[in-house]
Amino acid sequence: MVTTSTPPFVSKGNQDKMASGSYYGEYMRSMAQLKHHGDRSAKQVLMDRNAYISFLEAQLERVSAACLTTQTFEKRLAEIESQQLSNEQKLSSLSKVFRLNQEYMEQTSEQSRAEMNAFESKLDGWMDKCSTDIQMHEARLTQCAEQLRRCDAYLEKVSDQTQQEVESVRITLDREVEDLKTLVFAAETRLETMQTVQQDTTQQVEALQVLVTDRVDTDLDRIRASISEKHLAMDRAHEQLRESLKSIASELETSWKVDVARVSRSFEERAEDLRDQLDRLEREQAAEVNELKDILRKCLDSQHLISATVVGLQNEIDHTQSVRPTGGKWSSIEAAIQELRENQHSFQSALTLSQSCFQDTDHRSEERYEQLSERLERSEHKFSRLTREFLSSTDQMQSKLLEAIDTAEQKLKEEADSVVQDAIHSFQIESRRTQTHLSVNFSRLEHHVEELESAILEVKSGYSIPKQERGPAEDARCPVDDISNPVESHDIKLITECVARNLEDQLRSVLNSMQREASDQSVKEAALSEHVQSLEKRLHMNTLREEEHRALFPSKLHGNRSYNGTSEKRSSLRSASSSSSKSSSQSKCAGATKPKSNVVSKRKESSVVSKQPNGTLSTAKAKRLKEVSSNLFLQYMEKMLDFVVVSVNQFVLYELLLQTCTLSSIPLALFLMLPPSIEILVSITHKVDHPN
């Protein structure tokens, strides 16, 4: 509906007449009054010139308002045409971006599948290695248990033999006592000398006891000093090994940073190449669209010109036909007009065909745009789903590995505790046995002296003490060396010398056993140091093997390093990437589950950016792709670093526990030589220091 507004140059009377209605309405009203009432004034009013002029002015104003409205419609049509052109540019740019995104998604999906297969194979290898190591150490533990059982059997056998020897010695001593009773009358003359010999023997026993205690104390001090020195040496070796591991970790960190910088530079160069290609394709498409617009504009201009010429010719022909028609000339003019009409009709049909084709292409482009947008949404959802599945599978694998290592660690701790308890118990039993053996020897010597005194008293008093009145300790006899001649056994001095010699032999055997234990301890220490050196050599060989692999396959490492480069590292580098990957992981997690509204907002933002000149669309799109890829790279790197750090730490702890399992056959003093910095052996050292 067209709304008319009163212009400022219209008079007030004309405004009142216009407000009362149109001139036709006034005319009909006046005619009705004239017909019914016969009023002449109404007819005269209609013949007023000013009223007619005001009527014409109102009509002119309406026509001018209609012209203004048509001008606004023309402006809106021009704006719609410009919007259509901008939408075409956006559609072309978005189709290219969708194609690039589809290729990128295919590449990333293939790489993620390859990486998952590689991680599964590595995990299988690690599990096989751990199972073989555990089986091997279980076999070693069974061997140690068998050796302990053999030792127990041997100790029982030795105890039986000693009991038999003691019984034989007791029998021989009984016989000797009977012989002494028969020969006691001959020993009266040597009673005084025997008393002096008795005093000498007591002094010798006391001196020998003091000598033995001093010698044992000095040997114990020397052993403790050697143990402390070796403990300090082991601490120094442990510190050197820790420093070497720190230097290796720093070297690996620097190499990893260099690799990351090189990968980032290559990715930036590739993004620049893609940006240049997008700019070139946009310029080419813009040139083609401009050419098509020029052709359509020329077609429209030629159509308007032809229609104007045809109308002018038709008017001229009608005029000439009405003035003076002729025969042959008129027929030629009519044929020319017919030909012009046919040409116009064909041109109009071609123009309509081109317009229909343009509309068809526009419709197809819109459908293609919708399909590409749907594919983009599906690809984004699929990529986010694959990313979540990959991260969840990585977490599950890591948790499973940690659980397996924890169970193995717990089993090894329990076995180590049991071995330590057995060693402590065996040491306590051995110490008690040696103490009892020494006490028995001293008690035998004392009982032998008491028996000699009783024999002398019997000789003096003239009667013998019955065997039932003797105590149980008096039945023990001191073992005598080979008494071949019974006449020589009558000499009491020889008996005391035999007792002293046997005591010295026993003390010498005890000292020899302690020296053998010290030598075995040094051998075990050397074996432990060799094991540590072998571990260092293995670590060095692993690093050399990795360097050789990196030198032999540089292209493979360069191609896959953007996603799995950190899997080649063997050190803890969590601190180097945790700070830089927090923001990226948050942005990635937030962008992985975007709904459709976010996709629509992305399209709107891309349409707004596409209105800017000089290829701003390609630059912004390339920057966004670069940010997304860098966020994915950093998140993947953080996950892999966590996995590698936990695996390396658990592997080192597992090696230390395996070393503790080999201590089942090591003597007690070697436990004191271990470095106190190892947390697993704190309980062992506490039990060794405080066995009760």
C-alpha positions in Angstrom: 0.0 0.0 0.0 1.4 3.4 -1.1 1.3 6.2 1.6 1.3 9.7 0.3 2.7 12.7 2.2 1.6 16.3 1.7 4.5 18.4 0.2 5.3 21.8 1.9 4.3 23.9 -1.2 0.6 22.9 -1.1 -1.8 25.6 0.3 -4.0 25.2 3.2 -7.2 25.3 1.2 -5.9 22.6 -1.1 -5.0 20.6 2.0 -8.6 20.9 3.3 -10.0 19.7 0.0 -7.6 16.9 -0.2 -8.5 16.0 3.4 -12.2 15.9 2.5 -11.5 13.3 -0.3 -10.7 13.1 -3.9 -12.1 15.2 -6.7 -14.2 12.3 -8.0 -15.7 11.9 -4.6 -16.6 15.6 -4.5 -18.1 15.3 -7.9 -20.2 12.3 -7.0 -21.4 14.0 -3.9 -22.4 17.2 -5.7 -24.2 15.2 -8.4 -26.2 13.5 -5.7 -27.1 16.7 -4.1 -28.1 18.2 -7.5 -30.3 15.2 -8.3 -32.1 15.0 -5.0 -32.2 18.6 -3.8 -31.6 20.6 -7.0 -28.8 22.6 -5.5 -27.1 24.7 -8.1 -24.2 25.8 -5.9 -22.9 22.2 -5.9 -22.5 22.2 -9.7 -20.8 25.6 -9.6 -18.4 24.3 -7.0 -17.4 21.5 -9.4 -16.5 24.0 -12.0 -14.1 25.8 -9.8 -10.6 26.0 -11.3 -8.8 26.0 -8.0 -10.4 22.8 -6.9 -9.4 21.1 -10.2 -5.8 22.4 -9.8 -5.6 21.1 -6.3 -6.9 17.7 -7.5 -4.2 17.6 -10.2 -1.6 18.6 -7.6 -2.7 15.7 -5.3 -2.5 13.3 -8.3 1.0 14.6 -9.1 2.1 14.1 -5.5 0.9 10.5 -5.6 2.7 9.9 -8.8 5.9 11.4 -7.3 5.5 9.2 -4.2 5.1 6.1 -6.4 8.3 7.1 -8.2 10.2 7.4 -4.9 9.0 4.0 -3.8 10.1 2.5 -7.1 13.5 4.0 -6.6 13.8 2.4 -3.2 12.9 -0.9 -4.7 15.6 -0.5 -7.3 18.2 0.2 -4.6 17.1 -2.8 -2.7 17.4 -5.0 -5.8 20.9 -3.7 -6.4 21.8 -4.5 -2.8 20.4 -8.0 -3.2 22.5 -8.5 -6.3 25.7 -7.4 -4.5 24.8 -9.8 -1.6 24.3 -12.6 -4.1 27.8 -12.0 -5.5 29.4 -12.0 -2.1 27.6 -15.2 -1.2 29.0 -16.8 -4.4 32.5 -15.8 -3.3 31.9 -17.2 0.2 30.6 -20.5 -1.3 33.7 -21.0 -3.5 36.1 -20.2 -0.6 34.2 -22.5 1.8 34.2 -25.4 -0.7 38.0 -25.2 -0.9 38.4 -25.0 2.8 36.1 -28.1 3.3 38.1 -30.0 0.8 41.4 -29.2 2.6 39.8 -30.0 5.9 38.7 -33.4 4.6 42.2 -34.3 3.3 43.6 -33.2 6.7 41.1 -35.4 8.6 42.0 -38.4 6.4 45.7 -38.0 7.0 45.3 -37.5 10.8 43.0 -40.6 11.0 45.6 -42.8 9.2 48.4 -41.5 11.4 46.4 -42.1 14.6 45.7 -45.7 13.5 49.3 -46.3 12.8 50.4 -44.9 16.1 47.8 -47.0 18.0 49.2 -50.2 16.3 52.8 -49.2 17.2 51.8 -48.6 20.9 50.0 -51.9 21.1 53.1 -53.7 19.7 55.4 -51.9 22.2 53.1 -52.8 25.1 53.1 -56.4 24.1 56.9 -56.4 23.9 57.2 -54.8 27.3 54.7 -57.3 28.9 56.6 -60.2 27.4 59.9 -58.9 28.7 58.5 -58.3 32.2 57.0 -61.8 32.3 60.3 -63.4 31.2 62.2 -61.4 33.8 59.8 -62.4 36.5 60.1 -66.1 35.5 63.9 -65.9 35.5 64.0 -64.4 39.0 61.5 -66.9 40.3 63.8 -69.6 39.1 66.7 -67.9 40.9 64.6 -67.7 44.1 63.8 -71.4 43.9 67.6 -72.1 43.5 68.3 -70.0 46.6 65.7 -71.8 48.6 67.2 -75.1 47.5 70.6 -73.9 48.6 69.2 -73.0 52.0 67.6 -76.4 52.4 71.0 -78.0 51.5 72.7 -75.8 54.1 70.2 -76.9 56.7 70.8 -80.5 55.9 74.5 -80.1 56.0 74.3 -78.4 59.4 72.2 -81.2 60.7 74.7 -83.7 59.4 77.6 -81.8 61.0 75.8 -81.6 64.3 75.2 -85.4 64.2 78.9 -86.0 63.5 79.9 -83.7 66.4 77.6 -85.5 68.7 79.1 -88.8 67.7 82.6 -87.5 68.3 81.6 -86.1 71.7 80.3 -89.5 72.7 83.5 -91.2 71.5 85.6 -88.7 73.4 83.5 -89.1 76.5 84.0 -92.9 76.4 87.7 -92.5 76.0 87.8 -90.0 78.9 85.9 -92.5 81.1 88.5 -95.1 80.3 91.3 -92.7 81.0 89.7 -91.8 84.4 89.6 -95.5 85.3 93.2 -95.8 84.3 94.0 -92.7 86.4 92.3 -94.2 89.4 94.6 -97.2 89.1 97.6 -95.1 88.7 96.8 -92.4 91.3 99.1 -93.9 93.9 102.0 -93.1 91.5 100.9 -89.5 91.1 101.3 -88.7 94.9 104.9 -87.7 94.5 104.0 -85.3 91.7 101.1 -83.6 93.5 102.9 -80.4 94.3 104.1 -80.1 90.7 100.6 -80.8 89.5 99.2 -78.0 91.7 101.7 -75.6 90.2 100.8 -76.8 86.7 97.2 -76.2 87.6 97.9 -72.6 88.5 99.9 -72.2 85.3 97.1 -73.7 83.2 94.5 -71.4 84.8 96.7 -68.4 84.0 97.2 -69.6 80.5 93.4 -70.1 80.0 92.8 -66.6 81.3 95.5 -65.1 79.0 94.2 -67.1 76.1 90.7 -65.9 76.7 91.9 -62.3 76.9 93.9 -62.8 73.7 90.9 -64.3 71.9 88.6 -61.5 72.9 91.1 -58.9 71.8 91.7 -60.6 68.5 87.9 -60.9 67.9 87.4 -57.3 68.7 90.2 -56.1 66.4 88.8 -58.3 63.6 85.3 -56.9 64.1 86.6 -53.4 64.1 88.5 -54.0 60.9 85.5 -55.6 59.2 83.3 -52.7 60.3 85.8 -50.2 58.9 86.0 -52.0 55.6 82.2 -52.2 55.5 81.9 -48.4 56.1 84.5 -47.6 53.4 82.7 -49.8 50.9 79.4 -48.2 51.9 80.9 -44.8 51.1 82.3 -46.1 47.8 78.9 -47.4 46.9 77.3 -44.0 47.8 79.8 -42.2 45.6 79.1 -44.6 42.7 75.4 -44.1 43.2 75.9 -40.3 43.0 78.0 -40.6 39.9 75.3 -42.7 38.3 72.6 -40.2 39.2 74.6 -37.3 37.7 75.2 -39.3 34.5 71.5 -40.0 34.3 70.7 -36.3 34.8 73.2 -35.3 32.0 71.6 -37.9 29.7 68.1 -36.5 30.5 69.3 -32.9 29.8 70.8 -34.0 26.5 67.6 -35.8 25.5 65.6 -32.6 26.5 67.8 -30.4 24.3 67.5 -32.8 21.3 63.7 -33.0 21.8 63.5 -29.2 21.8 65.5 -29.0 18.6 63.2 -31.5 17.0 60.1 -29.6 18.1 61.5 -26.4 16.7 62.3 -28.0 13.3 58.8 -29.6 13.1 57.2 -26.2 13.9 59.2 -24.5 11.2 58.3 -27.1 8.6 54.6 -26.8 9.6 54.7 -23.0 9.3 56.3 -23.3 5.8 53.7 -25.7 4.7 50.9 -23.4 6.1 52.4 -20.5 4.1 52.4 -22.6 0.9 48.8 -23.5 1.5 47.9 -19.8 2.1 49.6 -18.8 -1.1 47.7 -21.4 -3.1 44.4 -20.3 -1.5 45.1 -16.7 -2.4 45.9 -17.6 -6.0 42.8 -19.7 -6.4 40.6 -17.0 -5.0 42.1 -14.4 -7.4 41.4 -16.8 -10.3 37.9 -17.4 -9.3 37.2 -13.7 -8.7 38.5 -13.0 -12.3 36.2 -15.7 -13.7 33.2 -14.4 -11.8 33.9 -10.8 -13.0 34.1 -12.0 -16.6 30.7 -13.8 -16.2 29.2 -10.7 -14.7 30.5 -8.5 -17.6 29.0 -11.0 -20.1 25.6 -11.0 -18.4 25.7 -7.2 -18.1 26.4 -6.9 -21.8 23.6 -9.3 -22.6 21.1 -7.3 -20.6 22.2 -4.0 -22.2 21.9 -5.5 -25.6 18.5 -6.9 -24.8 17.3 -3.5 -23.6 18.7 -1.8 -26.7 17.1 -4.3 -29.1 13.8 -4.0 -27.3 14.0 -0.2 -27.5 14.9 -0.3 -31.2 12.1 -2.8 -31.9 9.6 -0.6 -30.2 10.8 2.5 -32.1 10.6 0.7 -35.4 7.1 -0.6 -34.6 5.9 2.9 -33.8 7.5 4.2 -37.0 6.0 1.5 -39.1 2.6 2.1 -37.6 2.9 5.7 -38.4 4.0 5.2 -42.0 1.3 2.6 -42.5 -1.3 5.0 -41.3 0.0 7.8 -43.5 0.7 6.1 -46.9 0.9 2.3 -47.3 2.9 1.0 -50.4 3.2 -2.5 -51.8 6.7 -3.9 -52.2 8.4 -1.5 -49.8 5.9 -2.3 -47.0 6.4 -6.1 -47.5 10.2 -5.7 -47.1 9.8 -3.6 -44.0 7.4 -6.1 -42.6 9.9 -8.9 -43.3 12.6 -7.0 -41.6 10.4 -6.4 -38.6 9.5 -10.0 -38.5 13.1 -11.0 -38.6 13.9 -8.5 -35.9 11.1 -10.0 -33.8 12.4 -13.5 -34.3 15.9 -12.4 -33.3 14.5 -10.7 -30.2 12.5 -13.8 -29.4 15.6 -16.0 -29.8 17.7 -13.6 -27.8 15.1 -13.6 -25.0 14.9 -17.4 -25.0 18.8 -17.6 -24.8 18.7 -15.0 -22.0 16.1 -16.9 -20.1 18.1 -20.1 -20.6 21.2 -18.5 -19.3 19.2 -17.1 -16.3 17.8 -20.6 -15.6 21.3 -22.1 -15.9 22.6 -19.5 -13.5 19.7 -20.2 -11.1 20.4 -24.0 -11.4 24.1 -23.5 -10.7 23.2 -21.3 -7.7 20.8 -24.0 -6.4 23.4 -26.7 -6.9 26.1 -24.6 -5.2 23.7 -24.1 -2.2 23.1 -27.9 -2.0 26.8 -28.5 -2.3 27.5 -26.0 0.4 25.0 -27.7 2.7 26.5 -31.1 1.9 30.0 -29.8 2.7 28.9 -28.3 5.9 27.3 -31.6 7.0 30.4 -33.5 6.0 32.5 -31.0 8.0 30.3 -31.4 11.0 30.5 -35.2 10.7 34.3 -35.1 10.3 34.7 -32.8 13.3 32.5 -35.1 15.4 34.4 -38.2 14.2 37.7 -36.5 14.8 36.7 -35.6 18.4 35.4 -39.1 19.0 38.6 -40.7 17.7 40.6 -38.3 19.8 38.7 -39.1 23.0 38.9 -42.9 22.2 42.6 -42.6 21.7 43.2 -40.6 24.9 41.0 -43.1 26.9 42.8 -46.1 25.4 46.1 -44.5 26.3 44.9 -43.9 29.8 43.7 -47.5 30.1 47.0 -48.9 28.8 48.9 -46.7 31.2 46.7 -47.7 34.2 47.1 -51.4 33.3 50.8 -51.1 33.0 51.0 -49.3 36.4 48.8 -51.9 38.0 51.0 -54.7 36.6 54.1 -53.0 37.8 52.6 -52.3 41.3 51.6 -55.9 41.7 55.1 -57.1 40.6 56.7 -54.5 43.0 54.5 -55.7 45.9 55.4 -59.3 45.2 59.1 -58.5 45.0 58.9 -56.5 48.2 57.2 -59.4 50.0 59.8 -61.8 48.7 62.6 -59.5 49.7 61.2 -59.1 53.2 60.9 -62.9 53.6 64.4 -63.4 52.4 65.7 -60.8 54.8 63.8 -62.4 57.7 65.2 -65.8 56.8 68.8 -64.3 56.6 68.3 -62.6 60.0 66.9 -65.7 61.5 69.8 -67.9 60.1 72.4 -65.3 61.4 70.8 -65.3 64.8 70.8 -69.1 64.9 74.4 -69.2 63.8 75.5 -66.7 66.4 73.7 -68.6 69.1 75.3 -71.8 67.9 78.8 -70.3 68.1 78.1 -68.9 71.5 76.9 -72.2 72.8 79.8 -73.9 71.2 82.3 -71.6 73.0 80.4 -71.9 76.3 80.5 -75.7 76.0 84.2 -75.6 75.3 84.9 -73.4 78.3 82.6 -75.4 80.5 84.4 -78.6 79.4 87.7 -77.1 80.4 86.4 -76.0 83.8 84.8 -79.4 84.4 88.1 -81.1 83.4 89.9 -79.0 86.0 87.3 -79.8 88.6 87.6 -83.5 87.8 91.3 -83.4 88.3 90.8 -81.7 91.6 88.3 -84.3 92.6 90.7 -87.0 91.6 93.5 -85.5 93.7 91.0 -85.2 96.6 90.2 -88.9 96.2 93.8 -89.8 96.2 94.3 -87.8 99.4 91.2 -88.9 101.2 91.4 -92.5 100.0 87.9 -92.9 98.6 86.3 -92.1 95.2 83.2 -90.0 94.6 80.4 -92.1 93.2 79.2 -91.3 89.7 75.7 -90.7 90.8 76.8 -87.8 93.0 78.5 -86.0 90.1 76.6 -83.3 88.3 75.6 -83.5 84.7 78.3 -81.1 83.8 81.0 -83.3 85.3 80.3 -86.1 82.7 81.6 -83.8 79.9 85.1 -84.5 78.9 87.6 -82.5 76.9 88.5 -84.1 73.6 92.1 -85.3 73.4 94.2 -85.7 70.2 95.5 -89.0 69.2 96.4 -90.8 72.5 98.4 -93.7 71.0 100.4 -94.5 74.1 98.4 -94.9 77.3 101.5 -94.3 79.4 101.8 -90.8 78.1 98.2 -90.0 79.0 99.2 -90.3 82.7 100.9 -86.9 82.4 98.4 -84.2 83.5 100.5 -81.6 81.8 99.9 -83.2 78.4 96.2 -83.2 79.1 96.2 -79.5 79.8 98.2 -78.9 76.7 95.8 -80.9 74.6 92.9 -78.9 76.0 94.6 -75.6 75.2 95.5 -76.8 71.7 91.9 -77.8 71.0 90.6 -74.5 72.2 93.1 -72.7 70.0 92.1 -74.8 67.0 88.4 -74.0 67.6 89.1 -70.3 67.9 91.2 -70.4 64.8 88.4 -72.1 62.9 85.9 -69.4 64.0 88.3 -66.7 62.8 88.9 -68.5 59.5 85.1 -68.8 59.0 84.8 -65.0 59.6 87.5 -64.3 57.1 85.9 -66.5 54.6 82.6 -64.6 55.1 84.5 -61.3 54.6 86.0 -62.6 51.4 82.6 -63.8 50.2 81.3 -60.4 51.0 83.9 -58.7 48.9 83.2 -61.1 46.0 79.4 -60.3 46.2 80.3 -56.6 46.3 82.4 -57.0 43.2 79.5 -58.9 41.5 77.1 -56.1 42.5 79.4 -53.4 41.0 79.7 -55.5 37.8 75.9 -55.7 37.6 75.7 -51.9 38.0 78.3 -51.5 35.2 76.4 -53.8 33.0 73.2 -51.7 33.5 75.2 -48.6 32.6 76.5 -50.3 29.5 73.0 -51.4 28.5 71.7 -47.8 28.8 74.6 -46.6 26.7 74.0 -49.2 24.1 70.3 -48.2 23.9 71.2 -44.6 23.4 73.7 -45.6 20.6 71.1 -47.8 19.0 68.5 -44.9 19.0 71.1 -42.6 17.4 71.9 -45.1 14.7 68.2 -45.6 14.0 67.7 -41.8 13.8 70.7 -41.6 11.4 69.5 -44.4 9.2 65.8 -43.3 8.9 65.7 -39.5 9.0 62.8 -39.2 6.6 60.6 -41.5 8.6 61.4 -39.7 11.9 60.8 -36.3 10.3 57.5 -37.4 8.8 56.1 -38.9 12.0 57.7 -36.6 14.6 54.8 -34.2 14.6 52.7 -36.8 16.4 54.9 -39.6 17.8 58.3 -37.9 18.2 58.3 -38.1 21.9 57.9 -41.9 21.9 61.6 -42.1 21.0 62.7 -40.3 24.2 63.8 -42.3 27.3 63.8 -39.6 30.0 61.4 -37.6 32.1 60.5 -34.3 30.2 57.2 -33.6 31.8 58.1 -30.1 33.1 59.2 -29.0 29.6 55.8 -29.3 28.1 53.2 -29.2 30.9 53.2 -25.4 31.2 52.9 -24.9 27.4 50.2 -27.6 26.9 47.7 -26.6 29.6 46.0 -23.8 27.6 46.2 -25.8 24.4 44.6 -28.9 26.0 41.8 -26.8 27.5 41.1 -25.2 24.1 41.2 -28.6 22.4 38.9 -30.2 24.9 36.5 -27.2 24.6 36.6 -27.3 20.8 36.3 -31.1 20.4 32.5 -31.1 21.4 31.1 -28.1 19.7 27.4 -28.3 18.8 25.7 -27.1 15.6 25.2 -23.6 16.9 29.0 -23.2 17.1 29.4 -24.4 13.5 26.8 -21.9 12.4 28.6 -19.1 14.3 31.8 -20.2 12.6 30.1 -19.9 9.2 28.9 -16.4 10.1 32.4 -15.4 11.2 33.9 -16.8 8.0 31.3 -14.9 6.0 32.1 -11.7 7.8 35.8 -12.2 7.3 35.3 -13.0 3.6 34.0 -9.5 3.1 37.4 -8.1 3.8 39.7 -7.6 0.8 43.2 -8.9 -0.1 42.5 -12.6 0.8 41.9 -12.2 4.5 39.7 -15.3 4.4 42.6 -17.6 3.5 44.9 -16.1 6.1 42.4 -16.4 9.0 41.5 -19.9 7.9 45.2 -21.0 7.7 45.9 -19.4 11.1 43.0 -21.3 12.6 44.1 -24.6 11.1 47.6 -23.9 12.4 46.3 -23.3 15.9 44.2 -26.5 15.9 47.1 -28.6 14.7 49.5 -27.1 17.2 47.0 -27.7 20.0 46.6 -31.3 18.9 50.4 -31.8 18.7 50.9 -30.3 22.2 48.2 -32.4 23.8 49.4 -35.6 22.2 53.0 -34.7 23.3 51.8 -34.2 26.9 50.1 -37.6 27.0 53.0 -39.4 25.5 55.4 -37.7 27.9 53.3 -38.8 30.9 53.2 -42.3 29.6 57.0 -42.4 28.9 57.9 -40.9 32.3 55.7 -43.3 34.2 57.1 -46.3 32.2 60.7 -45.2 32.7 60.3 -44.6 36.4 58.5 -47.9 36.9 61.2 -49.7 34.8 64.0 -48.3 37.0 62.2 -49.2 40.1 61.6 -52.7 38.7 65.4 -53.1 38.0 66.2 -52.1 41.6 63.8 -54.6 43.0 65.3 -57.3 40.8 68.7 -56.4 42.2 67.3 -56.8 45.8 66.1 -60.3 44.9 69.7 -61.3 44.2 70.6 -60.5 47.8 69.2 -63.8 49.2 72.6 -65.5 49.2 74.6 -62.4 50.3 75.8 -62.3 54.0 74.3 -60.0 56.5 77.1 -57.3 56.4 76.4 -56.6 52.7 72.9 -55.3 53.6 74.6 -52.5 55.6 76.7 -51.5 52.5 73.6 -50.7 50.4 73.0 -46.9 49.9 70.3 -45.7 52.3 68.8 -43.4 49.6 66.9 -46.4 48.1 63.4 -46.3 49.6 62.8 -50.0 49.1 65.7 -51.1 51.4 64.9 -48.8 54.3 62.8 -51.5 56.0 65.6 -54.1 55.3 68.3 -52.0 56.9 66.1 -51.3 59.9 65.5 -54.9 60.5 69.2 -55.7 60.1 70.2 -53.0 62.6 67.4 -54.0 65.1 66.8 -57.7 64.7 64.8 -58.0 67.9 
